Amino acid sequence: MAEQKVKSNSVITVTQLDGKLVFTVLNAGTLTFDPDAASAENRARAMMHGFKQRISDGAAIPRDTDTGASATPQEKMEAMQRLASHYESGATEWAIRVAASVDGETIGQWVARAMVHLGKARDLDHAKARIQAYADKSHGGQMGPARKKLAEAGDIAQAILELKSAAVKTDISSDDLLGEMDD
């Protein structure tokens, strides 16, 4: 599968194809790089560089559109922690927002579950009502931006990761469960 990210003013574009990177330089040609041909040491360095860059990039939070204020150091740290926790959870998705909507579960469903888990709501219906109230108060009734903002809050983002992790980590095997049934 080819993956390409192109800017309108790019001199260099990169396409991922069959596990290789194809660099195209405008008016100069192409260069194909095979990471499998690199040494294990350099692949390990590249991996660490990638995680270092990705987690640091998490602190690049846009200014608040209403106040113009920059993110606080604490907000930057929380954003970085969400990314680190996401990768350490064993998730296979690179982007957190992709992970937040896997297996047919919407971001709103995960936020509601996290609110119950954190004791911020009695049950899912109460959580949904609180999300709607927040949307009405802070986002002109628009649920999408309200859910997204809540999902990005440090405690809720962490709870979502914990809930997802708990959903797949268990000491009980299907053999244990099915073995208890009569055929």
Backbone as a chain_set.jsonl record, in Angstrom:
{"seq": "MAEQKVKSNSVITVTQLDGKLVFTVLNAGTLTFDPDAASAENRARAMMHGFKQRISDGAAIPRDTDTGASATPQEKMEAMQRLASHYESGATEWAIRVAASVDGETIGQWVARAMVHLGKARDLDHAKARIQAYADKSHGGQMGPARKKLAEAGDIAQAILELKSAAVKTDISSDDLLGEMDD", "coords": {"N": [[0.842, -1.188, 0.0], [0.59, 2.155, -0.869], [1.601, 5.187, 0.595], [1.3, 8.599, 0.797], [2.353, 11.823, 1.571], [1.837, 14.973, 0.658], [2.791, 18.286, 0.224], [1.605, 21.38, -1.1], [3.692, 22.97, -1.939], [5.894, 21.323, -2.028], [9.178, 20.185, -2.526], [10.314, 17.822, -2.111], [8.873, 14.67, -1.965], [7.538, 11.833, -0.233], [6.918, 8.442, -0.559], [5.491, 5.522, 0.715], [6.083, 2.247, -0.071], [5.61, -1.11, -0.433], [7.077, -1.672, 1.946], [9.265, -0.078, 1.665], [10.826, 3.167, 1.332], [10.156, 5.691, -0.942], [11.671, 8.365, -2.162], [11.012, 11.334, -3.833], [12.437, 13.826, -5.629], [11.766, 16.942, -6.791], [12.303, 17.607, -10.142], [14.697, 16.17, -10.08], [14.694, 13.413, -9.678], [14.282, 10.046, -8.296], [14.737, 8.265, -5.201], [15.136, 5.214, -3.675], [14.699, 3.784, -0.563], [15.505, 1.073, 1.472], [14.582, 0.0, 4.474], [15.02, -2.477, 5.651], [17.527, -3.212, 4.826], [19.226, -1.774, 6.357], [21.376, -1.716, 9.252], [20.705, -3.536, 12.317], [21.25, -1.965, 14.52], [21.052, 0.657, 13.492], [18.384, 0.631, 12.67], [17.171, 0.406, 15.165], [17.989, 2.852, 16.293], [16.656, 4.584, 14.549], [14.009, 3.938, 15.179], [13.874, 4.818, 17.877], [14.401, 7.521, 17.463], [12.15, 8.195, 15.959], [10.012, 7.751, 17.823], [10.8, 9.582, 19.806], [10.587, 12.006, 18.384], [7.859, 11.945, 17.647], [6.479, 11.877, 20.14], [7.434, 14.227, 21.31], [6.398, 16.02, 19.412], [3.763, 15.914, 20.15], [3.437, 17.876, 22.032], [3.079, 20.141, 20.599], [0.784, 22.102, 20.583], [-1.946, 23.85, 19.258], [-2.617, 27.395, 19.556], [-5.147, 28.637, 21.786], [-8.164, 29.254, 20.28], [-10.075, 31.065, 21.112], [-8.963, 32.68, 23.199], [-6.34, 33.125, 22.444], [-4.239, 32.242, 23.879], [-1.264, 30.391, 24.614], [-0.62, 26.855, 24.978], [-0.298, 25.518, 28.261], [2.66, 24.51, 30.134], [1.906, 22.207, 31.583], [-0.317, 21.258, 30.118], [0.983, 20.618, 27.755], [2.67, 18.565, 28.698], [0.718, 16.684, 29.455], [-0.413, 16.062, 26.963], [1.772, 14.875, 25.719], [2.08, 12.696, 27.44], [-0.289, 11.296, 26.935], [0.18, 10.36, 24.331], [2.485, 8.752, 24.767], [1.429, 6.855, 26.57], [-0.519, 5.749, 24.944], [1.024, 4.413, 22.949], [2.463, 2.668, 24.599], [0.426, 1.073, 25.459], [0.122, -0.937, 23.72], [-1.32, -0.516, 21.496], [-2.093, -0.648, 18.014], [-2.536, 1.381, 16.276], [-1.313, 4.403, 14.932], [-2.169, 7.049, 15.283], [-3.919, 8.629, 17.905], [-6.613, 9.429, 17.676], [-7.596, 7.697, 15.741], [-7.452, 5.296, 17.084], [-9.343, 5.792, 19.005], [-11.763, 5.27, 17.848], [-12.082, 2.624, 17.085], [-13.21, -0.748, 16.38], [-15.95, -0.281, 16.05], [-16.715, 1.38, 18.065], [-17.507, 4.593, 19.117], [-15.941, 7.814, 19.599], [-17.465, 9.269, 21.389], [-18.777, 7.193, 22.817], [-16.608, 6.008, 24.115], [-15.741, 8.171, 25.679], [-17.954, 8.514, 27.36], [-17.931, 6.043, 28.732], [-15.454, 6.3, 29.997], [-15.977, 8.466, 31.691], [-17.811, 7.327, 33.471], [-16.175, 5.336, 34.549], [-14.303, 6.946, 35.861], [-15.848, 8.017, 37.824], [-17.224, 10.314, 37.274], [-19.707, 10.291, 36.326], [-22.844, 8.66, 36.952], [-23.809, 6.535, 35.411], [-23.95, 5.283, 31.995], [-26.01, 6.694, 30.659], [-26.241, 8.988, 32.261], [-23.678, 10.014, 31.869], [-23.785, 10.61, 29.12], [-25.726, 12.612, 29.177], [-24.36, 14.564, 30.628], [-22.275, 15.086, 28.845], [-23.749, 16.183, 26.738], [-24.745, 18.475, 28.041], [-22.352, 19.835, 28.47], [-21.613, 20.241, 25.801], [-23.704, 21.944, 25.008], [-23.203, 24.158, 26.661], [-20.517, 24.923, 26.131], [-19.906, 24.542, 23.437], [-21.811, 25.431, 21.637], [-23.85, 23.551, 21.436], [-22.883, 21.62, 19.761], [-22.017, 18.363, 19.417], [-19.819, 16.892, 18.41], [-17.326, 18.5, 18.533], [-17.368, 18.849, 21.321], [-17.195, 16.215, 22.366], [-14.696, 15.539, 21.314], [-12.973, 17.382, 22.592], [-13.338, 16.632, 25.272], [-12.355, 14.002, 25.113], [-9.713, 14.527, 24.76], [-8.913, 15.504, 27.174], [-6.698, 15.064, 29.865], [-7.206, 13.165, 32.055], [-9.449, 11.748, 31.131], [-8.57, 10.803, 28.623], [-6.532, 9.09, 29.498], [-8.059, 7.262, 30.985], [-9.607, 6.133, 28.949], [-7.622, 4.79, 27.501], [-6.874, 2.945, 29.483], [-9.274, 1.513, 29.796], [-9.565, 0.379, 27.254], [-7.276, -1.183, 27.196], [-7.784, -2.915, 29.334], [-9.881, -4.284, 28.267], [-8.763, -6.087, 26.526], [-6.839, -7.433, 27.944], [-6.685, -10.169, 29.832], [-6.709, -12.881, 32.129], [-8.216, -15.024, 31.632], [-8.955, -17.57, 29.391], [-10.536, -18.312, 26.235], [-10.96, -21.036, 26.133], [-11.202, -21.675, 28.836], [-13.645, -20.443, 29.39], [-15.441, -21.593, 27.505], [-15.109, -24.244, 28.132], [-16.618, -24.595, 30.385], [-19.149, -24.979, 29.524], [-21.835, -27.145, 28.606], [-21.938, -29.383, 25.89]], "CA": [[0.0, 0.0, 0.0], [1.371, 3.386, -0.957], [1.148, 6.261, 1.462], [2.048, 9.773, 0.396], [1.946, 13.085, 2.17], [2.397, 15.964, -0.252], [2.414, 19.68, 0.421], [1.49, 22.027, -2.407], [4.962, 23.581, -2.307], [6.946, 20.362, -1.725], [10.232, 19.834, -3.468], [10.54, 16.403, -1.833], [7.733, 13.887, -1.485], [7.93, 10.493, 0.184], [5.875, 7.44, -0.691], [5.824, 4.226, 1.303], [5.65, 1.236, -1.016], [6.176, -2.434, -0.176], [8.039, -1.626, 3.037], [10.395, 0.791, 1.301], [10.508, 4.581, 1.181], [10.546, 6.226, -2.244], [11.807, 9.816, -2.104], [11.018, 11.965, -5.146], [12.908, 15.213, -5.56], [11.282, 17.648, -7.963], [13.294, 17.866, -11.196], [15.984, 15.505, -9.831], [14.547, 11.965, -9.727], [13.8, 9.327, -7.127], [15.661, 7.479, -4.395], [14.4, 4.208, -2.917], [15.413, 3.358, 0.644], [15.004, -0.17, 2.046], [14.994, -0.04, 5.87], [15.474, -3.819, 6.009], [18.944, -3.327, 4.498], [19.992, -1.064, 7.384], [21.775, -2.561, 10.379], [19.777, -3.582, 13.453], [21.551, -0.81, 15.372], [20.478, 1.866, 12.896], [16.92, 0.518, 12.731], [16.806, 0.723, 16.556], [18.145, 4.31, 16.436], [15.564, 5.216, 13.802], [12.786, 3.752, 15.956], [13.92, 5.717, 19.027], [14.269, 8.882, 16.927], [10.749, 8.37, 15.579], [9.193, 7.919, 19.029], [11.204, 10.851, 20.428], [9.998, 13.086, 17.599], [6.397, 11.861, 17.707], [5.988, 12.258, 21.47], [7.722, 15.666, 21.435], [5.428, 16.725, 18.567], [2.493, 15.963, 20.869], [3.377, 19.129, 22.79], [2.813, 21.248, 19.669], [-0.656, 22.339, 20.698], [-2.272, 25.177, 18.719], [-3.126, 28.408, 20.496], [-6.585, 28.65, 22.028], [-8.747, 30.16, 19.279], [-10.859, 32.114, 21.772], [-8.147, 33.585, 24.012], [-5.019, 33.339, 21.858], [-3.222, 31.765, 24.828], [-0.514, 29.172, 24.304], [-0.824, 25.759, 25.921], [0.572, 25.574, 29.436], [3.572, 23.367, 30.211], [1.155, 21.039, 32.05], [-1.094, 20.753, 28.986], [1.946, 19.987, 26.85], [3.072, 17.31, 29.319], [-0.409, 15.756, 29.375], [-0.532, 15.623, 25.564], [2.875, 13.934, 25.492], [1.789, 11.485, 28.217], [-1.334, 10.552, 26.228], [0.82, 9.641, 23.229], [3.337, 7.694, 25.32], [0.547, 5.812, 27.108], [-1.158, 5.104, 23.798], [1.961, 3.458, 22.348], [2.796, 1.656, 25.594], [-0.737, 0.21, 25.672], [0.132, -2.011, 22.726], [-2.183, -0.142, 20.374], [-1.446, -0.761, 16.707], [-2.802, 2.607, 15.54], [-0.33, 5.46, 15.151], [-2.866, 8.241, 15.765], [-4.859, 8.347, 18.989], [-8.01, 9.577, 17.261], [-7.975, 6.464, 15.056], [-7.646, 4.286, 18.122], [-10.523, 6.124, 19.785], [-12.987, 4.889, 17.167], [-11.947, 1.284, 16.529], [-14.169, -1.78, 16.769], [-17.313, 0.228, 16.027], [-16.972, 2.255, 19.209], [-17.252, 5.984, 18.781], [-15.262, 8.599, 20.626], [-18.465, 9.584, 22.41], [-19.003, 6.026, 23.676], [-15.437, 5.844, 24.985], [-15.748, 9.264, 26.654], [-18.984, 8.196, 28.352], [-17.416, 4.957, 29.568], [-14.372, 6.839, 30.834], [-16.584, 9.29, 32.732], [-18.343, 6.405, 34.491], [-14.998, 4.724, 35.163], [-13.666, 7.94, 36.732], [-16.796, 8.494, 38.829], [-17.742, 11.61, 36.863], [-21.104, 10.049, 35.958], [-23.38, 7.459, 37.614], [-23.966, 5.474, 34.423], [-23.741, 5.801, 30.635], [-27.018, 7.711, 30.345], [-25.849, 10.208, 32.973], [-22.494, 10.534, 31.172], [-24.233, 11.213, 27.86], [-26.406, 13.858, 29.523], [-23.317, 15.525, 31.016], [-21.584, 15.473, 27.606], [-24.66, 17.087, 26.036], [-24.759, 19.744, 28.768], [-21.071, 20.485, 28.166], [-21.702, 20.69, 24.398], [-24.606, 23.095, 24.983], [-22.583, 25.284, 27.352], [-19.208, 25.351, 25.633], [-19.68, 24.32, 22.003], [-23.012, 25.768, 20.88], [-24.658, 22.356, 21.241], [-22.246, 20.695, 18.826], [-21.491, 17.221, 20.161], [-18.516, 16.452, 17.907], [-16.229, 19.218, 19.189], [-17.406, 18.614, 22.766], [-16.634, 14.881, 22.61], [-13.263, 15.571, 20.997], [-12.286, 18.119, 23.657], [-13.346, 15.782, 26.462], [-11.472, 12.856, 24.875], [-8.338, 15.012, 24.846], [-8.587, 15.838, 28.566], [-5.731, 14.088, 30.347], [-7.751, 12.055, 32.841], [-10.353, 10.94, 30.297], [-7.737, 10.098, 27.635], [-5.864, 7.995, 30.208], [-9.08, 6.268, 31.323], [-9.949, 5.434, 27.704], [-6.541, 3.832, 27.245], [-6.968, 1.877, 30.484], [-10.444, 0.693, 29.486], [-9.251, -0.411, 26.061], [-6.27, -2.163, 27.578], [-8.448, -3.912, 30.176], [-10.787, -5.07, 27.43], [-8.031, -7.143, 25.826], [-5.931, -8.116, 28.858], [-7.366, -10.988, 30.813], [-6.063, -14.174, 32.371], [-9.172, -16.062, 31.271], [-8.932, -17.899, 27.972], [-11.829, -18.763, 25.727], [-11.079, -22.441, 26.518], [-11.736, -21.689, 30.192], [-15.059, -20.075, 29.342], [-16.205, -22.574, 26.735], [-15.0, -25.528, 28.807], [-17.639, -24.666, 31.414], [-20.445, -25.204, 28.884], [-22.149, -28.487, 28.142], [-22.205, -29.394, 24.438]], "C": [[0.88, 1.242, 0.0], [0.745, 4.445, -0.063], [1.971, 7.482, 1.116], [1.47, 10.993, 1.07], [2.631, 14.182, 1.362], [1.876, 17.341, 0.131], [2.383, 20.334, -0.953], [2.802, 22.638, -2.865], [6.141, 22.632, -2.083], [7.918, 20.182, -2.868], [10.487, 18.331, -3.331], [9.243, 15.785, -1.351], [8.241, 12.491, -1.152], [6.714, 9.585, 0.085], [6.365, 6.159, -0.043], [5.239, 3.157, 0.395], [6.376, -0.073, -0.723], [7.273, -2.407, 0.881], [9.262, -0.766, 2.763], [9.899, 2.23, 1.219], [11.032, 5.06, -0.166], [10.5, 7.75, -2.131], [11.842, 10.338, -3.533], [11.388, 13.429, -4.956], [12.532, 15.878, -6.881], [12.444, 17.987, -8.902], [14.647, 17.189, -10.965], [15.878, 13.984, -9.857], [14.06, 11.358, -8.423], [14.934, 8.546, -6.469], [14.814, 6.497, -3.602], [15.272, 3.739, -1.762], [14.726, 2.13, 1.223], [15.466, -0.26, 3.501], [15.489, -1.423, 6.306], [16.956, -4.012, 5.723], [19.829, -2.598, 5.517], [20.331, -2.029, 8.518], [20.716, -2.525, 11.475], [19.993, -2.374, 14.362], [20.935, 0.464, 14.808], [18.958, 1.812, 12.835], [16.444, 0.864, 14.141], [16.924, 2.233, 16.799], [17.008, 5.047, 15.736], [14.247, 5.099, 14.568], [12.76, 4.723, 17.139], [13.767, 7.176, 18.574], [12.8, 9.167, 16.584], [9.842, 8.58, 16.786], [9.512, 9.236, 19.729], [10.536, 12.018, 19.704], [8.481, 13.115, 17.745], [5.863, 12.339, 19.05], [6.266, 13.737, 21.729], [6.738, 16.495, 20.614], [4.065, 16.837, 19.24], [2.32, 17.244, 21.665], [3.104, 20.334, 21.906], [1.306, 21.47, 19.579], [-0.959, 23.736, 20.158], [-2.762, 26.122, 19.814], [-4.638, 28.267, 20.632], [-7.201, 29.677, 21.088], [-9.556, 31.284, 19.905], [-9.979, 33.142, 22.467], [-6.806, 33.934, 23.385], [-3.89, 32.838, 22.738], [-2.554, 30.487, 24.329], [-0.86, 28.103, 25.338], [0.149, 25.912, 27.08], [1.564, 24.412, 29.39], [2.853, 22.087, 30.662], [0.324, 20.432, 30.918], [-0.197, 20.056, 27.974], [2.376, 18.626, 27.391], [1.955, 16.276, 29.215], [-0.591, 15.218, 27.961], [0.562, 14.605, 25.245], [2.609, 12.611, 26.217], [0.715, 10.643, 27.535], [-0.728, 9.742, 25.085], [1.671, 8.484, 23.751], [2.486, 6.542, 25.847], [-0.139, 5.035, 25.992], [-0.234, 4.045, 23.202], [2.312, 2.335, 23.325], [1.637, 0.704, 25.862], [-0.746, -0.986, 24.726], [-0.762, -1.719, 21.534], [-1.405, -0.256, 19.067], [-1.646, 0.492, 15.869], [-1.769, 3.659, 15.898], [-0.988, 6.679, 15.773], [-3.874, 7.86, 16.837], [-6.292, 8.446, 18.507], [-8.494, 8.371, 16.466], [-8.286, 5.4, 16.089], [-8.926, 4.541, 18.898], [-11.812, 5.703, 19.109], [-12.884, 3.51, 16.516], [-13.054, 0.373, 17.043], [-15.597, -1.251, 16.877], [-17.656, 1.139, 17.19], [-16.618, 3.679, 18.816], [-16.499, 6.671, 19.912], [-16.229, 8.921, 21.756], [-18.731, 8.428, 23.356], [-17.833, 5.822, 24.628], [-15.389, 6.939, 26.045], [-16.774, 8.962, 27.746], [-18.518, 7.083, 29.285], [-16.334, 5.448, 30.523], [-14.94, 7.682, 31.976], [-17.166, 8.421, 33.845], [-17.191, 5.782, 35.268], [-14.344, 5.656, 36.177], [-14.592, 8.462, 37.826], [-17.36, 9.872, 38.507], [-19.193, 11.514, 36.381], [-21.54, 8.737, 36.619], [-23.432, 6.266, 36.684], [-23.815, 6.102, 33.04], [-24.756, 6.872, 30.257], [-26.678, 9.047, 31.006], [-24.63, 10.841, 32.297], [-22.9, 11.229, 29.883], [-24.953, 12.54, 28.112], [-25.392, 14.948, 29.898], [-22.546, 16.003, 29.784], [-22.445, 16.457, 26.823], [-24.706, 18.446, 26.71], [-23.477, 20.532, 28.5], [-21.087, 21.035, 26.735], [-22.57, 21.937, 24.302], [-23.924, 24.343, 25.55], [-21.354, 25.819, 26.621], [-18.999, 25.238, 24.128], [-20.937, 24.549, 21.167], [-23.889, 24.568, 20.572], [-24.05, 21.327, 20.306], [-21.536, 19.581, 19.596], [-20.09, 16.818, 19.704], [-17.35, 17.163, 18.578], [-16.199, 18.986, 20.703], [-16.802, 17.254, 23.107], [-15.13, 14.878, 22.396], [-12.489, 16.247, 22.114], [-12.233, 17.285, 24.933], [-12.399, 14.596, 26.304], [-10.005, 13.252, 24.984], [-7.937, 15.408, 26.26], [-7.742, 14.709, 29.148], [-6.318, 12.902, 31.086], [-8.664, 11.159, 32.008], [-9.557, 10.169, 29.253], [-7.052, 8.901, 28.288], [-6.864, 6.89, 30.552], [-9.497, 5.469, 30.09], [-8.886, 4.392, 27.388], [-6.601, 2.662, 28.215], [-8.136, 0.943, 30.176], [-10.19, -0.188, 28.266], [-8.261, -1.514, 26.389], [-6.906, -3.276, 28.407], [-9.35, -4.821, 29.35], [-10.064, -6.219, 26.741], [-7.088, -7.919, 26.736], [-6.738, -8.872, 29.907], [-6.621, -12.299, 30.96], [-6.977, -15.328, 31.976], [-9.088, -16.309, 29.77], [-10.324, -18.319, 27.528], [-12.042, -20.239, 26.053], [-11.654, -22.566, 27.925], [-13.237, -21.418, 30.186], [-15.904, -21.129, 28.646], [-16.169, -23.946, 27.388], [-16.057, -25.713, 29.883], [-19.02, -24.986, 30.843], [-20.611, -26.67, 28.522], [-22.442, -28.414, 26.65], [-23.578, -29.878, 24.122]], "O": [[1.812, 1.348, 0.796], [-0.476, 4.576, 0.018], [3.2, 7.427, 1.134], [0.254, 11.174, 1.133], [3.856, 14.304, 1.38], [0.678, 17.535, 0.336], [3.067, 19.882, -1.871], [3.009, 22.811, -4.066], [7.278, 23.089, -1.961], [7.526, 20.045, -4.027], [10.829, 17.656, -4.301], [8.591, 16.305, -0.445], [9.236, 12.025, -1.708], [5.632, 9.908, 0.575], [7.514, 5.759, -0.227], [4.039, 3.158, 0.122], [7.605, -0.135, -0.76], [8.301, -3.065, 0.716], [10.197, -0.742, 3.564], [8.705, 2.48, 1.058], [12.202, 4.864, -0.493], [9.428, 8.344, -2.018], [12.614, 9.845, -4.355], [10.732, 14.164, -4.219], [12.933, 15.425, -7.953], [13.439, 18.581, -8.487], [15.641, 17.579, -11.577], [16.895, 13.316, -10.044], [13.504, 12.043, -7.564], [15.94, 8.217, -7.097], [13.869, 6.904, -2.925], [16.424, 3.35, -1.95], [13.515, 2.135, 1.442], [16.632, -0.568, 3.747], [16.292, -1.525, 7.233], [17.585, -4.888, 6.315], [21.045, -2.79, 5.533], [19.649, -3.035, 8.713], [19.923, -1.586, 11.547], [19.037, -1.824, 14.909], [20.362, 1.262, 15.551], [18.305, 2.85, 12.938], [15.427, 1.539, 14.301], [16.055, 2.826, 17.438], [16.465, 6.016, 16.268], [13.461, 6.045, 14.605], [11.747, 5.378, 17.381], [13.084, 7.965, 19.227], [12.279, 10.241, 16.882], [9.0, 9.477, 16.783], [8.606, 9.929, 20.193], [9.984, 12.914, 20.342], [7.889, 14.176, 17.942], [4.909, 13.114, 19.102], [5.427, 14.431, 22.305], [6.291, 17.551, 21.062], [3.296, 17.749, 18.937], [1.195, 17.658, 21.945], [2.916, 21.439, 22.413], [0.656, 21.068, 18.614], [-0.306, 24.703, 20.55], [-3.256, 25.69, 20.856], [-5.318, 27.829, 19.704], [-6.805, 30.843, 21.096], [-9.711, 32.345, 19.301], [-10.215, 34.344, 22.345], [-6.194, 34.935, 23.756], [-2.717, 32.987, 22.394], [-3.185, 29.629, 23.712], [-1.332, 28.41, 26.433], [1.275, 26.376, 26.905], [1.333, 23.433, 28.681], [3.162, 21.001, 30.172], [0.272, 19.209, 30.782], [-0.569, 19.03, 27.405], [2.443, 17.649, 26.645], [2.22, 15.111, 28.918], [-0.892, 14.038, 27.783], [0.31, 13.598, 24.584], [2.879, 11.537, 25.678], [0.79, 9.414, 27.549], [-1.079, 8.579, 24.889], [1.588, 7.367, 23.24], [2.793, 5.377, 25.592], [-0.318, 3.82, 26.082], [-0.653, 2.91, 22.975], [2.442, 1.179, 22.921], [1.842, -0.366, 26.435], [-1.519, -1.927, 24.905], [-0.943, -2.569, 20.663], [-0.204, 0.008, 19.024], [-0.985, 0.65, 14.842], [-1.393, 3.784, 17.063], [-0.432, 7.283, 16.69], [-4.601, 6.877, 16.691], [-7.12, 7.622, 18.893], [-9.681, 8.047, 16.506], [-9.281, 4.685, 15.972], [-9.537, 3.599, 19.403], [-12.871, 5.768, 19.733], [-13.534, 3.257, 15.502], [-13.741, 0.689, 18.015], [-16.37, -1.725, 17.709], [-18.786, 1.62, 17.285], [-15.555, 3.934, 18.25], [-16.434, 6.167, 21.033], [-15.869, 8.858, 22.932], [-18.895, 8.634, 24.559], [-18.027, 5.502, 25.801], [-15.035, 6.669, 27.193], [-16.487, 9.138, 28.93], [-18.696, 7.177, 30.5], [-16.297, 5.07, 31.694], [-14.442, 7.62, 33.1], [-17.03, 8.744, 35.025], [-17.227, 5.709, 36.496], [-13.884, 5.211, 37.229], [-14.173, 9.26, 38.664], [-17.92, 10.529, 39.386], [-19.824, 12.524, 36.069], [-20.734, 7.829, 36.821], [-23.145, 5.137, 37.082], [-23.582, 7.305, 32.921], [-24.403, 7.855, 29.606], [-26.81, 10.104, 30.39], [-24.557, 12.063, 32.166], [-22.413, 12.319, 29.584], [-24.799, 13.486, 27.338], [-25.555, 16.11, 29.527], [-22.202, 17.18, 29.684], [-21.938, 17.45, 26.301], [-24.706, 19.471, 26.029], [-23.515, 21.749, 28.324], [-20.633, 22.152, 26.486], [-22.22, 22.884, 23.598], [-24.048, 25.437, 25.0], [-21.174, 27.032, 26.508], [-18.027, 25.774, 23.595], [-21.108, 23.935, 20.114], [-24.595, 24.557, 19.563], [-24.639, 20.271, 20.08], [-20.578, 19.828, 20.329], [-19.259, 16.442, 20.531], [-16.471, 16.508, 19.138], [-15.123, 18.933, 21.3], [-15.993, 17.147, 24.028], [-14.38, 14.298, 23.181], [-11.452, 15.739, 22.541], [-11.2, 17.237, 25.601], [-11.713, 14.223, 27.255], [-9.151, 12.412, 25.267], [-6.756, 15.626, 26.529], [-8.043, 13.533, 28.943], [-5.977, 11.757, 30.79], [-8.647, 9.939, 32.169], [-9.837, 8.994, 29.017], [-6.995, 7.821, 27.701], [-6.547, 5.708, 30.424], [-9.715, 4.261, 30.179], [-9.204, 3.252, 27.05], [-6.403, 1.513, 27.818], [-8.003, -0.276, 30.281], [-10.559, -1.362, 28.253], [-8.395, -2.643, 25.917], [-6.601, -4.451, 28.205], [-9.555, -5.985, 29.694], [-10.688, -7.225, 26.404], [-6.581, -8.967, 26.337], [-7.39, -8.271, 30.76], [-5.978, -12.768, 30.021], [-6.556, -16.485, 31.984], [-9.144, -15.371, 28.975], [-11.181, -18.641, 28.351], [-13.183, -20.665, 26.234], [-12.481, -23.438, 28.192], [-14.001, -22.08, 30.888], [-16.962, -21.512, 29.143], [-17.099, -24.734, 27.219], [-16.369, -26.842, 30.261], [-19.958, -25.238, 31.599], [-19.645, -27.35, 28.174], [-23.117, -27.493, 26.192], [-23.955, -29.946, 22.952]]}, "num_chains": 1, "name": "protein.A"}
